[in-house]
Amino acid sequence: ERQLAEAREQQTATAEVLQVINSSPSDLAPVLDTLVQTVARLCRADRVGMYRRRDDAYHLIASHGISEKEFFRAHPLAIDRSTLSGRVAMERRPIHIPDVLQDPEYGYEVQQIAGYRSMLGVPLLRGNELIGHFNMTRRRVDPFTSKEIELATTFAAQAVIAIENARLITETREALEQQTATAEVLGVINASPGDLAPVFDAMLEKAMRLCETTFSYLMTWDGEWFHRIAFGVCRKT
């Protein structure tokens, strides 16, 4: 009966996560928050953090039970064997540390602040590419079971699905915006074949919007000097 109840809870949690993914395909925040909270509950973890790879380091993007959140966000994790994240990145498989105080290689100083003992890290894999990972910890020495490791791996796969959905939607939207902007500029060119000013203004306005800048300018080069021929300023308040 206990195993049946656990299976039902896991199925319900999986369905809830998939529902959030479907309802928020382009908004990762609620999806990732639901994922880390679900993993924490089903895997009996005190803390769960999800990290994404950026600039050869890993940055916290979602968490549950991490009071040192700002510290983690401001201090990306290095990729080496002194951290759980480093080992997951290097080996690209679930890494389980039953007790960090008994692990001679572990040396991440945050352990002294957070006081965790047992740890589990699970990679987020997009094909062969490592895009991030889960970290979960317990303050007590209480090794994660093989079933919990398998469950965390399943939710890691769902996280990858959510991240991929958001990425594809964003890329499609950006491509459409670029095509629309190009068409609009071409329309201005066709409407003003002998007047460059509105063409340049349109180009700068589209460039600022697509690149999310506050101002821009267009210059020509006469072989010796640059000459500013158009200038744009974001009108948003």
N, C-alpha and C positions, 0 to 999 in steps of 0.2 A: 504493500500500500504506500509506503514511503517513496519507493522508487517510481511508482505510478504518479504520485503527487508531484515529484520533482520533474518528471517528464512533461506533465501538463503545464507546470509553471514555465519550463523552458520553451515549450511550444507557444504559450501565450506571449511570453516576452519577445520571442522571435517575430511573431505576427505583429506585435505592437511596433517593433523597430521598423519592420518592412512598411507598415502603414505610414509611419512618420517619413520614411524615405520617399514614398509615393506622393505624400501630401506636400512635401517641401523639397522638390528635386533640385532647385537652384539655391536653396538656403541651407548651408551646412550646419549652422549653429544648433538649431533644435535637434537635428539628427544626431550629431556627435554628442550633445549633452545627454540625449536619451540612451545612446550606446554605452557611454561610460557609467551612467547610473545603473543600467541594467547589468552590466558586467560586474559592477561592485556588489550588487545584491545577490546575483546568482553564484558568483565565485567567492562570496564571503570576504571581500577585500575591504580594508579600511580606507585605502586610497587607490584611485585609478587616474592615470594621466595618459592622454593621447598626444603623440608628437608627430609633427610633419618635418620632413627634411627640407632645409633651405640653406643655401650658402655653405654646404659641407658641415652643417650642424643640425641639431634637432631642437625644435621649438614647441613649447606646450600650446595646444590648440583647444583642448577640452579637458576637464578634470572633475573629479568627485572626491571630496574630503581632503583636498590639499589646501591647507591654510596658508602655506608659504607660496601661494600662486604667483605673486608678483616677483618673488625671488626666482622662481623657475622661469618665468617669462623673460626676465632680464639676463639670465645666465644660461644660454643654450648649452646643451650637453656635448662634450667632445666625443669623438668616435675612437675609443680605445677600451681595453679590457678592465679598466678601473671602474667602469659604470656598467649597469645592466643594459642601458641603451647602446653602448658601444659594442657589447658582445652580440646583441641582436643584430646590429648593423653589419658586423663582421661575419656572422655565421648564418644569418637569414633563416633562422628557425626559432621556435620557442625556447627561451632560456629560463631555467628554474634555479633559483638560489635558495635552498632551504633555510639557511641562516647566514646573513651577510657577515656577521662577526666571526664566523668560522671559515670564511673564504679569504685566503691570503692575497688574492689579486684585487679584491674589491676595495676601492679607496675614495668613493665619492663623499665629500665632507658633509653633504646635506643629511646623510644618515644620522649624524650626531644631533641635528636639529629636529628631524622628523621622528627619529626613534624607531624606524621600521626594522624588522628582522627577516621575515620571509618575503621573497620577491618572485614575480613572474613577468617576463617580457615576451610579447608576441608580435611578430613582424606584420606590417601591412604591405602585401606584395601585389603589384600590378604586373602580371606576367612574371618576368625575371627581375623587374625593377622594384627596388625597395623604396617606398614613398613615405614610410613612417612606421610607428609601432605603438602598441599598448604597453604601459607599465602598471603593474598592480602590486600592492604591498600589504603586509599585515604587521601590526606592531608586536605581535607575539611570534614565537617560533612555532609555526604551524604550516608545514609544507603543503603546497597546492597538490591536489590529487590529479591523476591522469584524466579523469572525467572533467575536472575544472579546466585543465589545460586545453582539452579538446573543445570545450564550450567557448572558451575565450578565443580560440582560433576561428571558430565559426563566426563569432561576432566581429572579429578582425576582417573576415571576408566581406561581411555586410558593410563595414566601414569603407572598404575599398570601393564597393558598389556605389555608395553614397557620394564619395569623393569624385569618382569617375563621372557619375551623372551630372554633378555640379560643374565639373570641368568641361564636359561636352556641351552643356547648355550655354555656359559662358563663352566658349569658343564660337559656337554657332551664332549667338547674339552679337558678338564682336565682329564676326565676318559680315553679318547682315548690315550692321551699322556702318562698316567701312564701305561696303558696296553702295549703300544708300548715299553716303557722303560723296563718294566718287561720282555717282550719277547726278547729284545736285550741283556739284562743281561743273561738270560737263554741261549741265543745263544753263548755268550762268555764262559759261564760255560761248555757247551757241546763241544766247540772247544778247550778248554784248561783244561781238567779234572785234570791234574797234576800240573798246574801252577796257583797259586792263584793271582799273581800280576796283570795280565790283568783283572781278574774278579773284584778285589777290585777297580782298576782304573775305570772300566766301571760303577760300582755301584756308586762311588763318582761323576762321571761326570753326570750321570742321576739324582742323588739326587740334585746336584747343579742347574741343569737346571730346574727341576720341582719345587724346593723350592726357586728359584731365589736368590741364595746365591753367594758370591764372592769367598769363599774358604771353604774347608771341610777336615776332616781327619778321618781315621778309626783306632781305637785302640783295642788291646786285653788286657785282664786282667789275670794275672797269679796267682791271689790270694793275691798279695802284691803290685804289680806295674802295671801301664798301659804302654803298648808299642805301639808306633805309627807304623803301618805297611803300611799305604797308605795316600797320601796327594794330594789334588786337588786344583787348582787355576783357577778361571774363566779367559779365554783367550780373552774375549771381550775387545775392545778398546772404 
